[in-house]
Amino acid sequence: MQPWRPSADCSSGFFTQFLPVFCSSHMSISSPLCCRCHKRPHTKSHGYCSECRKEYRRLNPPKRYPYKRKTPFPPMCGKCKLRPHRKGNAWCQVCANEATRKWFSEKGGWKNLTPEQRQKAVARKYIYNRVKRGHLNKLPCQVCGKLEVQSHHHKGYSKKHAGDVIWLCRPHHLEADRKING
């Protein structure tokens, strides 16, 4: 089967978008040159070189519509109607904090954790905050050198060892945990 090639008729297909700017009436199927500049070779899928296509797209950018909410946020908080809402949120900061506190208390928060789970959570949060604030840098995996790493508390989660971590990728972290837990 023959590959698709543009017909000499300019009124159909891919070339109709170029008609206002480019004249493709002199285009022939056997011509290896660009239909507009007649200098550079064109690609196999159309009759224009990449520079002419770029120039056309620069002059006639495609119509792209930015994402818009179906209903825009109201100017004031959607919950209390007293304070302006936060950017990208329907509620103000006070109402959002209140809802977060309520959700956390309903789910039990730290209360439902065993002392061991709480100690681990505190140690993980400590490392997370140190990295976030720039006091601790993530390093590549110490075994294979991958950049997607996790912190491994190799000396335990006690308060004096909370910041003592080695950086391992997920597979090596699981392997190290298996060795520790038996």
C-alpha atoms as a printed R data frame, in Angstrom:
    type eleno elety resid chain resno       x       y      z
1   ATOM     1    CA   MET     A     1   0.000   0.000  0.000
2   ATOM     2    CA   GLN     A     2   1.267   3.471 -0.910
3   ATOM     3    CA   PRO     A     3   1.955   5.882  1.967
4   ATOM     4    CA   TRP     A     4  -0.377   8.852  2.162
5   ATOM     5    CA   ARG     A     5   0.808  11.861  0.188
6   ATOM     6    CA   PRO     A     6  -0.854  15.239 -0.176
7   ATOM     7    CA   SER     A     7  -2.792  15.727 -3.347
8   ATOM     8    CA   ALA     A     8  -1.996  18.593 -5.672
9   ATOM     9    CA   ASP     A     9  -5.418  20.012 -4.816
10  ATOM    10    CA   CYS     A    10  -4.853  22.607 -2.063
11  ATOM    11    CA   SER     A    11  -8.433  22.669 -0.838
12  ATOM    12    CA   SER     A    12  -8.354  19.479  1.221
13  ATOM    13    CA   GLY     A    13  -6.670  17.976  4.234
14  ATOM    14    CA   PHE     A    14  -3.768  19.238  6.256
15  ATOM    15    CA   PHE     A    15  -2.915  22.154  3.952
16  ATOM    16    CA   THR     A    16  -6.173  24.057  4.348
17  ATOM    17    CA   GLN     A    17  -4.872  25.596  7.567
18  ATOM    18    CA   PHE     A    18  -1.903  27.065  5.669
19  ATOM    19    CA   LEU     A    19  -3.850  28.524  2.756
20  ATOM    20    CA   PRO     A    20  -4.228  32.088  4.115
21  ATOM    21    CA   VAL     A    21  -0.455  32.449  4.465
22  ATOM    22    CA   PHE     A    22   1.174  29.977  2.100
23  ATOM    23    CA   CYS     A    23   0.460  29.375 -1.526
24  ATOM    24    CA   SER     A    24   0.578  25.671 -2.179
25  ATOM    25    CA   SER     A    25  -0.828  25.709 -5.710
26  ATOM    26    CA   HIS     A    26   2.628  24.985 -7.131
27  ATOM    27    CA   MET     A    27   3.093  21.949 -4.866
28  ATOM    28    CA   SER     A    28   3.743  18.689 -6.630
29  ATOM    29    CA   ILE     A    29   3.917  15.225 -5.159
30  ATOM    30    CA   SER     A    30   7.376  14.525 -6.515
31  ATOM    31    CA   SER     A    31   8.911  17.832 -5.369
32  ATOM    32    CA   PRO     A    32  11.428  17.291 -2.530
33  ATOM    33    CA   LEU     A    33  11.455  21.004 -1.644
34  ATOM    34    CA   CYS     A    34   9.385  23.098  0.706
35  ATOM    35    CA   CYS     A    35   6.258  24.513 -0.953
36  ATOM    36    CA   ARG     A    36   6.849  27.966  0.522
37  ATOM    37    CA   CYS     A    37  10.584  28.675  0.381
38  ATOM    38    CA   HIS     A    38  11.638  26.160 -2.341
39  ATOM    39    CA   LYS     A    39  14.985  25.712 -0.611
40  ATOM    40    CA   ARG     A    40  14.930  23.300  2.261
41  ATOM    41    CA   PRO     A    41  13.706  19.724  1.943
42  ATOM    42    CA   HIS     A    42  10.302  19.041  3.452
43  ATOM    43    CA   THR     A    43   9.457  16.184  5.766
44  ATOM    44    CA   LYS     A    44   7.501  13.197  4.476
45  ATOM    45    CA   SER     A    45   4.202  14.052  6.182
46  ATOM    46    CA   HIS     A    46   3.561  17.431  4.501
47  ATOM    47    CA   GLY     A    47   4.960  19.856  1.952
48  ATOM    48    CA   TYR     A    48   6.556  22.421  4.248
49  ATOM    49    CA   CYS     A    49   9.930  22.498  5.967
50  ATOM    50    CA   SER     A    50  10.082  22.740  9.738
51  ATOM    51    CA   GLU     A    51  11.140  26.422  9.675
52  ATOM    52    CA   CYS     A    52   8.148  27.437  7.523
53  ATOM    53    CA   ARG     A    53   5.792  25.439  9.760
54  ATOM    54    CA   LYS     A    54   7.259  27.106 12.853
55  ATOM    55    CA   GLU     A    55   6.880  30.535 11.260
56  ATOM    56    CA   TYR     A    56   3.240  29.859 10.407
57  ATOM    57    CA   ARG     A    57   2.487  28.586 13.907
58  ATOM    58    CA   ARG     A    58   4.211  31.617 15.416
59  ATOM    59    CA   LEU     A    59   2.074  33.958 13.305
60  ATOM    60    CA   ASN     A    60  -1.130  31.931 13.830
61  ATOM    61    CA   PRO     A    61  -1.022  30.290 17.258
62  ATOM    62    CA   PRO     A    62  -3.628  27.605 17.925
63  ATOM    63    CA   LYS     A    63  -6.631  28.711 19.954
64  ATOM    64    CA   ARG     A    64  -6.210  27.266 23.413
65  ATOM    65    CA   TYR     A    65  -8.657  28.059 26.136
66  ATOM    66    CA   PRO     A    66  -7.333  28.214 29.698
67  ATOM    67    CA   TYR     A    67  -9.048  26.093 32.284
68  ATOM    68    CA   LYS     A    68 -11.934  27.918 33.888
69  ATOM    69    CA   ARG     A    69 -14.180  26.816 36.691
70  ATOM    70    CA   LYS     A    70 -17.812  26.365 35.703
71  ATOM    71    CA   THR     A    71 -18.732  28.718 38.514
72  ATOM    72    CA   PRO     A    72 -16.067  31.175 39.651
73  ATOM    73    CA   PHE     A    73 -15.170  31.411 43.324
74  ATOM    74    CA   PRO     A    74 -17.271  33.925 45.211
75  ATOM    75    CA   PRO     A    75 -15.331  36.982 46.385
76  ATOM    76    CA   MET     A    76 -15.900  36.042 50.035
77  ATOM    77    CA   CYS     A    77 -15.405  32.778 51.920
78  ATOM    78    CA   GLY     A    78 -17.975  30.159 50.935
79  ATOM    79    CA   LYS     A    79 -18.389  29.011 54.539
80  ATOM    80    CA   CYS     A    80 -18.452  32.070 56.814
81  ATOM    81    CA   LYS     A    81 -19.103  34.770 54.166
82  ATOM    82    CA   LEU     A    82 -17.029  37.220 56.272
83  ATOM    83    CA   ARG     A    83 -13.455  37.081 54.969
84  ATOM    84    CA   PRO     A    84 -12.058  36.867 51.427
85  ATOM    85    CA   HIS     A    85 -11.194  33.333 50.350
86  ATOM    86    CA   ARG     A    86  -7.680  32.056 49.768
87  ATOM    87    CA   LYS     A    87  -6.384  31.890 46.209
88  ATOM    88    CA   GLY     A    88  -7.517  28.658 44.573
89  ATOM    89    CA   ASN     A    89  -9.808  27.774 47.473
90  ATOM    90    CA   ALA     A    90 -13.430  28.555 48.242
91  ATOM    91    CA   TRP     A    91 -12.775  29.046 51.982
92  ATOM    92    CA   CYS     A    92 -10.729  31.565 53.936
93  ATOM    93    CA   GLN     A    93  -7.683  30.451 55.940
94  ATOM    94    CA   VAL     A    94  -9.550  30.461 59.269
95  ATOM    95    CA   CYS     A    95 -12.362  28.220 57.978
96  ATOM    96    CA   ALA     A    96  -9.907  25.887 56.224
97  ATOM    97    CA   ASN     A    97  -7.863  25.497 59.436
98  ATOM    98    CA   GLU     A    98 -11.031  24.838 61.425
99  ATOM    99    CA   ALA     A    99 -12.155  22.135 58.978
100 ATOM   100    CA   THR     A   100  -8.704  20.509 59.093
101 ATOM   101    CA   ARG     A   101  -8.724  20.458 62.900
102 ATOM   102    CA   LYS     A   102 -12.209  18.942 62.912
103 ATOM   103    CA   TRP     A   103 -11.244  16.233 60.395
104 ATOM   104    CA   PHE     A   104  -8.057  15.416 62.337
105 ATOM   105    CA   SER     A   105  -9.927  15.141 65.654
106 ATOM   106    CA   GLU     A   106 -12.628  12.914 64.140
107 ATOM   107    CA   LYS     A   107 -10.025  10.559 62.707
108 ATOM   108    CA   GLY     A   108  -8.275  10.316 66.050
109 ATOM   109    CA   GLY     A   109  -5.039  12.033 65.048
110 ATOM   110    CA   TRP     A   110  -2.049  10.971 67.144
111 ATOM   111    CA   LYS     A   111  -4.282   9.492 69.841
112 ATOM   112    CA   ASN     A   112  -4.899   6.227 67.996
113 ATOM   113    CA   LEU     A   113  -1.185   5.491 67.541
114 ATOM   114    CA   THR     A   114   0.776   3.123 69.724
115 ATOM   115    CA   PRO     A   115   3.866   4.614 71.424
116 ATOM   116    CA   GLU     A   116   6.111   2.876 68.859
117 ATOM   117    CA   GLN     A   117   4.064   4.208 65.921
118 ATOM   118    CA   ARG     A   118   4.091   7.696 67.441
119 ATOM   119    CA   GLN     A   119   7.889   7.584 67.865
120 ATOM   120    CA   LYS     A   120   8.298   6.578 64.212
121 ATOM   121    CA   ALA     A   121   5.906   9.305 63.066
122 ATOM   122    CA   VAL     A   122   7.791  11.952 65.063
123 ATOM   123    CA   ALA     A   123  11.156  10.810 63.624
124 ATOM   124    CA   ARG     A   124   9.794  10.841 60.048
125 ATOM   125    CA   LYS     A   125   8.277  14.301 60.542
126 ATOM   126    CA   TYR     A   126  11.605  15.527 61.951
127 ATOM   127    CA   ILE     A   127  13.470  14.392 58.806
128 ATOM   128    CA   TYR     A   128  10.735  15.803 56.537
129 ATOM   129    CA   ASN     A   129  10.976  19.240 58.199
130 ATOM   130    CA   ARG     A   130  14.799  19.241 58.115
131 ATOM   131    CA   VAL     A   131  14.758  18.527 54.358
132 ATOM   132    CA   LYS     A   132  11.995  21.061 53.743
133 ATOM   133    CA   ARG     A   133  13.855  23.819 55.610
134 ATOM   134    CA   GLY     A   134  17.161  23.054 53.865
135 ATOM   135    CA   HIS     A   135  19.048  21.800 56.954
136 ATOM   136    CA   LEU     A   136  19.394  18.307 55.498
137 ATOM   137    CA   ASN     A   137  20.000  17.393 51.855
138 ATOM   138    CA   LYS     A   138  18.708  14.278 50.166
139 ATOM   139    CA   LEU     A   139  21.593  12.256 48.762
140 ATOM   140    CA   PRO     A   140  21.499   9.536 46.073
141 ATOM   141    CA   CYS     A   141  20.923   5.944 47.148
142 ATOM   142    CA   GLN     A   142  24.028   4.716 48.965
143 ATOM   143    CA   VAL     A   143  23.803   1.322 47.269
144 ATOM   144    CA   CYS     A   144  22.910   1.992 43.623
145 ATOM   145    CA   GLY     A   145  22.988   5.799 43.231
146 ATOM   146    CA   LYS     A   146  19.333   6.365 42.224
147 ATOM   147    CA   LEU     A   147  18.008   9.862 42.876
148 ATOM   148    CA   GLU     A   148  14.499   8.827 44.057
149 ATOM   149    CA   VAL     A   149  15.338   8.062 47.673
150 ATOM   150    CA   GLN     A   150  13.743   7.547 51.083
151 ATOM   151    CA   SER     A   151  15.267   8.111 54.485
152 ATOM   152    CA   HIS     A   152  16.140   4.945 56.380
153 ATOM   153    CA   HIS     A   153  16.538   5.191 60.159
154 ATOM   154    CA   HIS     A   154  19.195   2.476 60.417
155 ATOM   155    CA   LYS     A   155  19.922   3.066 64.123
156 ATOM   156    CA   GLY     A   156  16.289   3.200 65.219
157 ATOM   157    CA   TYR     A   157  13.669   5.869 65.808
158 ATOM   158    CA   SER     A   158  14.678   6.987 69.309
159 ATOM   159    CA   LYS     A   159  14.992  10.708 69.966
160 ATOM   160    CA   LYS     A   160  18.817  10.695 69.908
161 ATOM   161    CA   HIS     A   161  18.873   8.836 66.553
162 ATOM   162    CA   ALA     A   162  15.905  10.611 64.906
163 ATOM   163    CA   GLY     A   163  18.185  12.614 62.609
164 ATOM   164    CA   ASP     A   164  20.596   9.769 61.886
165 ATOM   165    CA   VAL     A   165  19.472   8.456 58.505
166 ATOM   166    CA   ILE     A   166  20.925   6.929 55.391
167 ATOM   167    CA   TRP     A   167  19.334   7.531 52.005
168 ATOM   168    CA   LEU     A   168  18.150   4.458 50.114
169 ATOM   169    CA   CYS     A   169  15.945   3.870 47.079
170 ATOM   170    CA   ARG     A   170  12.677   1.989 47.658
171 ATOM   171    CA   PRO     A   171  13.973  -1.535 46.783
172 ATOM   172    CA   HIS     A   172  17.103  -1.192 48.936
173 ATOM   173    CA   HIS     A   173  15.070   0.373 51.765
174 ATOM   174    CA   LEU     A   174  12.749  -2.651 51.795
175 ATOM   175    CA   GLU     A   175  15.747  -4.983 51.696
176 ATOM   176    CA   ALA     A   176  17.367  -3.183 54.653
177 ATOM   177    CA   ASP     A   177  14.101  -3.375 56.641
178 ATOM   178    CA   ARG     A   178  13.851  -7.101 55.931
179 ATOM   179    CA   LYS     A   179  17.386  -7.635 57.278
180 ATOM   180    CA   ILE     A   180  16.613  -5.636 60.434
181 ATOM   181    CA   ASN     A   181  13.227  -7.258 61.113
182 ATOM   182    CA   GLY     A   182  14.485 -10.749 60.335
